Each structure stands twice: as C-alpha cells, then as structure tokens.
Amino acid sequence: MLTWASVRRTRSDGTDGSVGRTRTVRCWVVAVFRTDASGVFRRAGPGATLVPGATDGGRAPTIGETMQRPTLLAVATAFIAVAVLTTAAPADAAPSQPSPPAHVAVTGQDDSATVTWSAGPPVRRAHVTGYTVSVTPTARHRHHSTETVGPRTFSARFGHLAEATTYTFTVRAKSGRTLSAPVSVRYTRPAAHVESLYAINEAGALVRRPVAGGTWQTITGSGSGYAVDGAGTAYVASADGRTITAYPESGGSKVVATGVSVAGRALLADDAGDLFFTQSWSIIELPHGSATTRTVGPGDVVAVSPNGWLTAQTKSAAVLVYDPSGVWQSIPGGVYNYLVALGVDTSGNVYIRNRSTGGSGYFSVDVAPSGSSSLTSLLEPDGVVALSRTDVLSALRTTTWCAAPSRASGSCTPDTRVSSLWQRTASGSVTTVPISGLDIGSDAEAAADSAGDVFVSPTDGPNTGLVRVPASGGAVEQLDTATYDELSVH
C-alpha cells in the first residue's frame, strides 16, 4: 500500500553516538500488511488504526502499545514495511524564456522599412508562439507602434516613415505571455532625393541646382568629366586622372580611388554608385565601396544607364553593348556613317546619332533595340537630343535645316528656331508638341528630367544661357544668361 506520511529522522553528529539534528520530512511510504494471530490488520506509522474486528473497545493501539503485547514477535514476523523517501511533488513550473530571434536585419525602400529575422535556438519548455516587433518613434502605419506575427512569420513591414528620421525596431520571441530578450536594429530614412540639374559653368566649376528651381550650388571648382549616381553623389577625377573624389549631396568630399588612370577625366556612374571609365581602350569598373578596379571588357565607354547597361565604341568603330552582368554584343561599324553620340536606356536599347560622311552635315537618330544589331531610324532632326533617366528620348527640332555647302555659300540660311519638342518612350510611344521662344543657335547642350522637361544651353543666338523647355510645349523659360556645358539631370 502507498501512503503519504511524515517521517521523523534523527542522525548522530558525533562518533560517541550522541544525538544530533532531527527533522521531519513528508514522503511516500510503501507498506505491506499481514494479519496477526487475532486476524487484525495492523500498519506501522503514526495514528495506526484497527480495521473491523479490532479489540480494545475499538480503540486503535499505538505503535508502542502494539510492540508491548505478547504477540510482539509474531506481529514483528508477520509485518513487513518498506519506506521510500522522495522529494515533494513539484508544482506546475512556469514556462522558460524563449531564446531571442537571430539574424535580425532591416532594409528600407521609399517611405517604408522591412524587418527580417530567423528563429533562435530551441529552449525546453519555451515553445515559440509568435513574435512582436515594435518601432520607436511610433510610425504612422496600420498597427501603430507594435506588430505581432505568428511563429512561422519572420518579417514585418512598417510604412509612412518620416524623412531624415532614425527608427529603432525591436524584435522579441513569445512563448505564451513570456517574452525573450529584445534584439534591436536601427534604420534612418534618408531625406528625399531632389532631382537636380548638374553642369560645368563658365569658370569650369561643377555646379548643381534643383530642377524645380533654386540657386546654383558649387560642388567643386574643377569638375569636368564628372559623373553622378542615384543618390546625388558626384564623382570627379583629378586633372591627371589618377585620383577620384566623391562629393555627397549632403556635403563634404572623400577620395574613393587613387592610382587609377581615367582617360580624359571622363567618368560614368550608375545609380548604385559603380564607376566606369576608359583606360587604354578597355572599360574599367570601380564598384561602389571598393578600392579595387576590374576590367569589364574592350572599348571606349560612352554611356551607362541607371541600372548598369553600358555602351562603348571600339577602335574598329563598332558599338558594344554590355548588359548589367557584363555580357556584351556588337553592333557592326558599317551600319552607321559617323558616330556622334550614344545613349542606352534601362532596357538595353541603344540610341545612335548618325552623321553623314559627306560635307552636308546631315544626321539622324537611330535605335538598335535590345538584343539586336540592326538600326531603325527614328527621326532626322537638326537640333539637340537628350535621353532622360526615365528612358524618354527628347529632340528639339529646328525650323529649317541647310546642308553645310549651301550654308557656306550663302544660298541657304538655316532657321535655328525650335519649332517642336519630339519625345519617344522606351515602349515606342511618340508625342510632338509645338515650342515657341527658343533659338538654339549654332550649338547647344541639353539634358532632360524625369518629367520630360528639357534644359538646353545655347552658346550663341538670342537665347544664349540656360533655358527650360516644358514637356507640355508652349513658351520656354529663360533660367540664366550664363552658358553651361556637360548638362545632366540626376
């Protein structure tokens, strides 16, 4: 029989048998019973009782009384008891704390940030039932400051983050109501990039102004051959082409490469900040954040798209097109007359401004669709052409064009007033709107913004200076009377 009882234990602390400390413990007692000669069941332990048939008026004798009876030996031989001491039965233990999430990271895009993590090591008695992700300061998203997800979800997105604000995201694992130790990461949403017009002014300095309007800001006093990445950081090679310096939009400068050889100081940059330049008829890349260059392939690099498509010209007058992974194809030199300019959009379509081999000065704008070596004529303007970062090709078309011999003899006088703005998207959609108030003179630089407005700087004529041509057409806006070179919009 198994019963729960108190047991008094006394031990001797000395070698002489003297009594030491005594304590009582609660334990389980296992007892085996037999009847004595009178047929009475007896058990060892405090408060022993007689079962039906007991003597002594129904009173249960004590252990001492039982041991004093004449039947002591018989009872002793008839009774067998075994006691087993155990620890007290434990109460229900509280759940253990789960291990914290692992590999917590945060990435941002536009006005949102996404927090990711993985499960931490398992903990006994701590089954993960979910995760909590909190943000401070509070973001204006649908869950306000805390998001709770299930045990198999390992990401959370927070939107409506304020510009130029640093946020702390804290992730905890849950086991019921018990939370793990926190793991926090920080993310700063950058200030919105303001699209700006970059140019070299009459003093040779690299300057910048917002396309929406504002004053010119000088970036560096000598900036010819500059390049700009998607974050608005400008890169300029030194006069000897041996050093490249970066000028972040926020200000300051940092040397990013030394010991290079940039031909003509001409740099190109994609949105990621990877730089490209020519060295001994080879295209050299300086990956963003690296001090080590690599050779992409042959050619004199001419243009790069925001996502990394490259175009270049070889010694044999062929045009090479490199995709962002570095795979290239050739457009044979025989398909055009005289290369004037190249452009490449984010789909790999290549734009070539052809000029005739004769003395007429005639040229056209052609396109080689991505993956093709065949050219398709787009238009035959006598004006300026610009390709925007949003893959819109713009052309300012003049009123009358004259062949160079006729112009030289005076038999034909060209009318360099711009009559229309022609624009073509990468999908092939074409629009033409009338333009008034612009004469581009004999030469002009141009660049286009993402809205389709074109900025042009005639070097002579009635509109000498800087002019904005609206994408919607109509009258142009004179922005500056000074002239600018190497116009670009980023």
C-alpha positions in Angstrom: 0.0 0.0 0.0 1.3 3.5 -0.9 0.5 6.4 1.6 1.8 10.0 2.1 3.1 10.5 5.6 5.5 12.4 7.9 8.7 10.6 8.8 10.9 11.8 11.7 14.6 11.4 11.0 17.4 11.7 13.6 21.1 11.4 12.9 24.1 11.3 15.2 26.6 14.1 14.7 29.4 12.6 16.7 31.4 9.4 17.0 30.1 8.8 20.5 26.5 8.2 19.3 25.2 11.5 20.7 22.0 12.7 19.1 22.4 15.5 16.5 19.8 17.3 14.4 16.3 15.9 14.0 13.9 16.9 11.2 10.6 15.7 9.8 10.1 15.2 6.1 7.0 14.4 4.1 7.4 11.3 1.9 5.6 8.4 0.3 5.6 5.2 2.4 5.1 1.8 0.9 3.7 -0.7 3.4 2.9 -4.4 3.1 0.3 -5.8 5.6 -0.4 -9.2 7.1 -2.9 -10.3 9.8 -1.6 -11.2 13.3 -2.9 -14.2 15.2 -6.1 -12.4 16.1 -6.9 -11.6 12.4 -6.4 -7.9 12.9 -4.7 -5.8 10.2 -2.0 -3.5 11.6 0.3 -1.0 9.9 3.4 0.8 11.0 3.2 4.6 11.3 1.6 7.3 13.4 -2.1 7.1 14.1 -2.3 3.3 13.2 -5.9 2.1 13.4 -7.7 -1.2 13.7 -9.9 -2.4 11.0 -13.2 -4.2 11.8 -12.6 -7.0 14.3 -10.2 -4.9 16.4 -10.1 -5.4 20.2 -9.6 -2.8 23.0 -13.1 -1.3 22.6 -12.5 -0.3 19.0 -9.5 2.0 20.0 -6.5 1.7 17.8 -3.5 0.8 19.8 -0.4 2.9 19.4 2.8 1.6 17.9 4.3 1.4 21.3 1.3 -0.4 22.7 1.4 -2.9 19.9 5.0 -3.6 20.5 4.4 -4.2 24.2 1.9 -7.0 23.6 2.8 -10.6 24.0 2.3 -11.1 20.3 5.2 -8.7 19.6 7.4 -11.3 18.0 4.5 -12.8 16.0 3.5 -9.3 14.8 7.1 -8.4 14.0 7.5 -11.5 11.9 4.1 -11.0 10.3 4.6 -7.3 9.4 6.8 -6.2 6.7 7.2 -2.5 5.9 9.3 -0.7 3.3 9.6 3.1 3.3 10.7 5.0 0.3 11.7 8.7 0.8 11.0 11.0 -2.1 11.2 14.7 -2.7 8.0 16.7 -2.5 5.8 16.6 -5.7 6.7 19.7 -7.8 4.1 22.3 -8.5 3.5 23.3 -12.2 6.7 25.1 -13.4 6.3 28.4 -15.2 7.4 28.4 -18.9 11.0 29.1 -19.6 12.0 32.3 -21.5 12.4 31.6 -25.3 15.7 32.4 -26.9 15.8 35.8 -28.8 15.4 35.9 -32.6 18.5 35.5 -34.7 19.9 37.4 -37.7 17.7 40.5 -37.2 18.1 43.0 -40.0 16.2 45.9 -41.6 16.1 47.2 -45.1 14.3 50.4 -46.3 12.6 51.4 -49.5 10.9 54.7 -50.2 8.9 55.5 -47.0 8.9 52.0 -45.6 11.2 49.6 -43.8 11.1 45.8 -43.6 12.4 44.0 -40.5 13.5 40.3 -41.0 14.8 37.7 -38.6 15.1 33.9 -38.1 14.2 31.6 -35.2 16.6 31.4 -32.3 17.8 28.1 -30.8 15.0 26.0 -29.2 14.6 26.1 -25.5 12.9 23.4 -23.4 9.5 24.4 -22.0 9.6 27.5 -24.2 7.6 26.7 -27.3 7.6 29.9 -29.5 4.0 31.0 -30.2 4.9 34.2 -32.1 7.0 37.3 -32.4 6.4 41.0 -31.5 8.1 43.8 -33.5 7.9 47.3 -32.1 9.2 50.6 -33.5 10.2 53.9 -31.9 9.4 56.6 -32.5 5.9 55.5 -33.5 5.5 55.0 -37.2 2.2 56.0 -38.8 1.3 52.6 -40.0 -1.8 50.4 -39.6 -0.5 48.7 -36.5 0.8 51.9 -34.9 3.9 51.0 -32.8 3.8 47.2 -32.4 3.1 44.3 -34.8 2.5 40.7 -33.6 3.0 37.8 -36.0 2.8 34.1 -35.8 5.6 31.6 -35.1 6.3 30.9 -38.8 6.4 34.6 -39.9 9.8 36.1 -40.0 9.3 39.6 -41.3 7.3 42.8 -40.6 6.9 45.9 -42.7 6.4 49.4 -41.4 5.2 52.2 -43.6 4.9 56.0 -43.6 8.3 56.6 -42.1 9.3 60.2 -41.9 12.3 61.6 -43.9 15.6 62.1 -42.2 14.4 60.2 -39.1 16.1 57.3 -37.3 13.9 54.4 -36.2 14.7 51.6 -33.8 13.0 48.2 -34.4 12.9 45.7 -31.6 12.0 42.0 -32.1 11.1 39.5 -29.3 10.0 35.9 -29.4 6.9 34.9 -27.5 6.1 31.8 -25.5 2.6 32.3 -24.3 2.9 35.5 -22.2 6.7 35.1 -21.7 8.9 37.3 -24.0 12.5 36.7 -25.0 15.3 39.2 -24.6 15.0 42.0 -27.1 17.1 42.4 -30.3 17.1 45.8 -31.9 18.2 47.3 -35.2 18.2 50.9 -36.4 17.2 52.4 -39.7 17.4 56.0 -40.9 15.1 57.0 -43.7 17.1 59.4 -45.8 15.8 62.7 -46.9 14.1 62.5 -50.3 16.5 63.0 -53.2 15.7 66.2 -55.0 16.2 65.8 -58.8 18.9 68.3 -59.8 20.5 69.7 -62.9 24.3 69.4 -62.9 26.6 71.3 -65.2 30.0 72.8 -65.7 29.8 76.6 -65.5 31.8 79.2 -67.4 34.6 79.1 -64.7 34.9 75.3 -65.1 33.3 74.5 -61.7 30.8 71.7 -61.2 27.5 73.2 -60.1 24.1 71.9 -59.2 20.5 73.4 -58.9 17.1 71.7 -58.3 15.2 71.2 -61.5 12.2 72.7 -59.8 14.1 75.9 -59.3 16.6 77.5 -56.9 20.1 78.8 -56.8 23.3 77.2 -58.1 25.5 75.3 -55.6 29.2 74.9 -56.3 30.3 71.3 -55.7 33.9 71.6 -56.7 36.0 74.2 -58.5 37.2 71.8 -61.3 34.6 69.2 -62.3 35.0 68.4 -66.0 34.2 64.8 -66.8 32.1 64.3 -63.7 29.6 61.6 -63.0 26.6 61.4 -60.6 24.9 58.3 -59.0 21.3 57.8 -58.0 21.8 59.3 -54.5 23.1 62.6 -56.0 26.8 61.9 -55.2 29.1 63.5 -57.7 32.4 61.9 -58.7 35.3 63.9 -60.2 38.6 62.7 -61.5 41.7 64.8 -60.8 43.4 66.7 -63.7 45.9 63.9 -64.2 43.2 61.2 -63.9 44.9 59.4 -61.1 42.5 60.2 -58.2 38.7 60.0 -58.0 36.9 62.1 -55.3 33.3 61.7 -54.3 31.1 64.7 -53.3 28.0 63.5 -51.5 24.8 65.5 -51.9 24.8 66.3 -48.2 28.2 68.0 -48.5 31.9 67.2 -47.9 34.2 65.1 -50.0 36.1 61.8 -49.9 38.8 60.3 -52.0 37.5 56.9 -53.3 40.3 55.8 -55.6 44.0 56.5 -56.1 46.5 55.2 -58.6 43.9 54.9 -61.4 44.1 56.2 -64.9 40.9 57.9 -66.1 41.2 58.9 -69.8 40.2 62.4 -70.4 38.9 62.6 -66.8 35.6 61.2 -68.2 33.7 59.2 -65.6 30.3 57.5 -65.8 28.2 56.2 -62.9 25.1 54.0 -62.5 22.5 54.6 -59.8 24.3 52.1 -57.4 27.5 54.3 -57.5 29.6 51.9 -59.6 32.0 54.0 -61.6 33.2 53.3 -65.2 36.0 54.9 -67.2 38.3 54.1 -70.1 41.9 53.1 -69.8 43.9 52.1 -72.9 40.8 51.1 -74.9 39.4 49.0 -72.1 36.4 49.7 -69.9 37.4 49.8 -66.2 34.8 49.5 -63.4 35.3 50.7 -59.8 32.5 49.0 -57.8 30.8 51.2 -55.2 32.5 50.9 -51.9 35.6 49.2 -53.3 39.1 50.4 -53.8 39.9 47.7 -56.4 39.1 48.1 -60.1 38.2 45.4 -62.6 38.2 45.2 -66.4 34.8 44.9 -67.9 35.8 44.4 -71.5 37.2 46.3 -74.6 36.0 49.7 -75.8 35.9 53.4 -75.1 32.9 53.7 -72.7 30.4 56.3 -73.8 27.2 55.9 -71.9 25.7 54.0 -68.9 22.1 53.6 -67.9 20.9 54.0 -64.3 20.7 50.2 -63.9 24.1 49.4 -65.4 23.8 48.9 -69.2 26.9 50.2 -70.9 27.7 51.2 -74.4 31.2 51.7 -75.9 33.0 52.2 -79.2 35.9 50.1 -80.3 38.9 51.1 -82.4 37.2 49.5 -85.4 34.2 51.8 -85.0 31.9 49.1 -83.8 29.5 49.7 -81.0 29.5 47.4 -78.0 26.5 46.9 -75.6 27.1 45.4 -72.2 24.3 44.2 -70.0 24.5 44.7 -66.2 26.1 41.2 -65.8 28.9 42.1 -68.3 27.7 40.1 -71.3 28.2 42.1 -74.5 27.2 42.1 -78.1 28.5 44.1 -81.1 26.7 46.5 -83.5 29.0 46.5 -86.6 30.5 49.8 -87.5 29.3 49.5 -91.1 25.7 50.1 -90.2 26.2 53.8 -89.5 28.2 56.7 -91.0 29.9 58.7 -88.4 29.2 58.2 -84.7 28.2 61.5 -82.9 26.7 60.3 -79.6 25.5 57.2 -77.9 22.8 56.6 -75.3 21.4 53.4 -73.7 18.2 53.0 -71.7 17.4 50.7 -68.8 16.1 48.0 -71.2 19.3 48.0 -73.2 18.0 49.9 -76.2 20.9 51.8 -77.8 20.5 55.2 -79.4 23.0 56.4 -82.0 23.2 59.9 -83.6 24.4 59.3 -87.1 26.2 61.9 -89.2 26.7 61.6 -92.9 30.3 61.0 -94.2 29.9 63.9 -96.7 30.1 67.6 -96.1 26.4 68.2 -95.8 26.4 67.9 -92.0 23.2 65.8 -92.2 22.5 63.4 -89.3 19.7 61.2 -88.0 18.9 59.4 -84.7 18.6 55.7 -84.9 17.9 52.9 -82.3 19.2 49.4 -82.0 16.6 47.5 -80.0 17.9 45.5 -77.1 19.5 42.2 -78.3 19.6 43.4 -81.9 22.4 44.7 -84.1 20.1 46.3 -86.6 19.4 50.0 -86.6 16.0 51.6 -87.0 15.8 55.3 -88.0 13.7 57.3 -85.6 13.9 60.9 -86.9 16.1 63.3 -88.9 16.4 66.4 -86.8 18.6 69.4 -87.0 18.6 70.2 -83.3 19.7 68.7 -80.0 18.9 65.3 -78.5 18.7 64.2 -74.8 17.9 60.8 -73.2 16.3 61.1 -69.7 16.8 58.7 -66.8 13.3 57.6 -67.3 14.1 56.3 -70.8 12.4 59.2 -72.7 14.3 60.3 -75.8 13.8 64.0 -76.5 14.7 66.1 -79.6 14.4 69.8 -80.1 13.6 70.2 -83.8 14.5 73.4 -85.7 12.5 75.1 -88.3 14.9 74.9 -91.3 18.0 72.8 -92.0 20.7 73.6 -94.5 23.5 71.5 -95.9 26.9 72.7 -94.9 28.0 73.6 -98.5 24.8 75.6 -99.1 25.2 77.3 -95.7 28.8 78.2 -96.5 27.9 79.6 -99.9 25.0 81.6 -98.5 22.5 80.0 -100.8 20.7 78.6 -97.7 20.2 80.2 -94.3 19.2 77.8 -91.6 16.4 78.8 -89.2 17.6 77.5 -85.8 14.4 78.4 -84.0 12.9 75.4 -82.3 9.5 74.5 -83.7 8.6 71.4 -81.8 9.6 69.0 -79.0 9.6 65.4 -80.1 9.7 62.7 -77.4 9.7 58.9 -77.6 9.3 56.5 -74.7 11.0 53.1 -74.4 7.8 51.4 -75.4 7.8 53.3 -78.7 5.1 55.9 -78.0 5.8 59.2 -79.7 4.5 62.7 -78.9 5.2 66.0 -80.6 4.3 69.4 -79.1 4.9 72.9 -80.5 7.6 75.1 -78.9 8.0 78.9 -79.1 10.6 81.4 -77.9 13.7 79.3 -78.4 16.6 79.7 -80.8 19.4 77.2 -80.2 21.9 79.0 -82.4 24.9 77.0 -83.8 25.5 74.8 -80.8 23.8 73.8 -77.6 24.0 71.3 -74.7 20.8 69.6 -73.5 19.5 67.3 -70.7 16.0 66.1 -69.7 14.5 65.4 -66.3 12.1 62.7 -65.3 9.0 64.9 -66.0 10.1 65.3 -69.6 11.3 68.9 -69.3 14.4 69.7 -71.4 17.2 72.0 -70.3 19.2 73.5 -73.1 22.1 75.9 -73.0 22.8 77.7 -76.4 26.2 79.1 -76.8 25.1 81.9 -79.1 21.9 83.5 -80.5 19.0 85.3 -78.8 18.7 82.6 -76.1 22.3 82.3 -75.0 22.3 81.0 -71.5 20.2 78.3 -69.8 16.6 77.6 -71.0 13.9 75.2 -69.8 11.6 73.7 -72.4 8.4 72.3 -70.8 7.3 68.8 -71.8 3.8 70.1 -72.3 5.1 72.5 -75.0 4.5 76.2 -75.4 6.8 79.1 -74.4 10.2 78.3 -73.0 11.6 79.8 -69.8 15.0 81.5 -69.7 16.7 80.5 -66.4 20.1 82.0 -66.7 22.1 84.2 -69.1 25.3 82.3 -68.4 26.2 79.3 -70.6 26.8 75.8 -69.2 28.4 72.7 -70.5 28.1 69.0 -69.8 24.4 69.2 -68.7 22.9 66.2 -66.9 19.9 65.5 -64.6 20.1 63.2 -61.6 
